[in-house]
């Protein structure tokens, strides 16, 4: 499950011509950067093939230029994957073969161990926005020795941490669904947890910290949230920024990223792109002075997380004002 979450991450839209290849640079955590020198990988977006409306997406590790991902997308950037998407580890072995429909997992997908051997096959039943557990059926799971621990949707599933490759969670699978008690841990946080499922639906859980404190929860994961919503946060930032005269009557977009700490404090703001030295400084100051967010909740406990969003400044030209603005 964590492997899926680490592969799929939300980025910001960028306006570019679709007639030539476009390059976008990122850190390993998915946050965009301006230059190749500070990037961990690059995304190359090529025009659709003849008789297709889907952009060709290729990602490469930097500086090795070794392939990282190949797929197709309905949008320029960020990608809305459609069809098969294959990702590779730094050793060149397949990491995942995922199948998408309009940006959502659909159909059979596969995850692999670092050595390239099959780890997991799962089927996404629908393209809904439910949790991974509720929206998928585990078909096959192999342990690190190659022994099948789940076959034809039944058995004992073992999940591994994508960084340490140690067991992070395990429990029983029946007819492809999570059932009964699942036990897991976050080793770096010294937290253990027990979650209860019924026919694939998460019911409740209990986390225990290193000092023995227990937390009960009925929602497994919650994203960080600004009081009033992301639009309120964006409006707050925009009100504190004075645009340079050169952008008067024009539209300008910039991507902002930052971390939301365990206590909800906003830290480490960064910008992709620039409006002007003064405006950039004001944006950073506005983000840094933001009221506390509700932090991300993971198994009942607050955890630090990253967040990013595009901010559009200025007024669109009269001709463009007739079209409704798109939002993500």
ABEGO torsion letter per residue (X at the ends): XAAAAAABBBBBBBBBBAABBBBBBBBAAGBBBABAAABABBBBBBBBBBGBABBBBBBBBOAAGBBABBBBBABAOBBBBBEBBBBBBAAGBBABBBBBBGGBBBEBBBBBBAAGBBABBBBBABABABBAAAABBBABBBBAAGBBABBGGBEBBBBBBAAAGBBABBEBBBGGBBBEBBBBBBAAAGBBBBBBBBGGBBABBBBBBAAGBBBBBABABBBBBBBGEAAAAAAAAAAABBBBAAABGBBBBBBBBBBBBAAGBBBGBBBBEBABAAAAAAAAAAAAABBBBBBBBBGGBBBBBBBBBBBBBEBBBAAAAABBBBBX
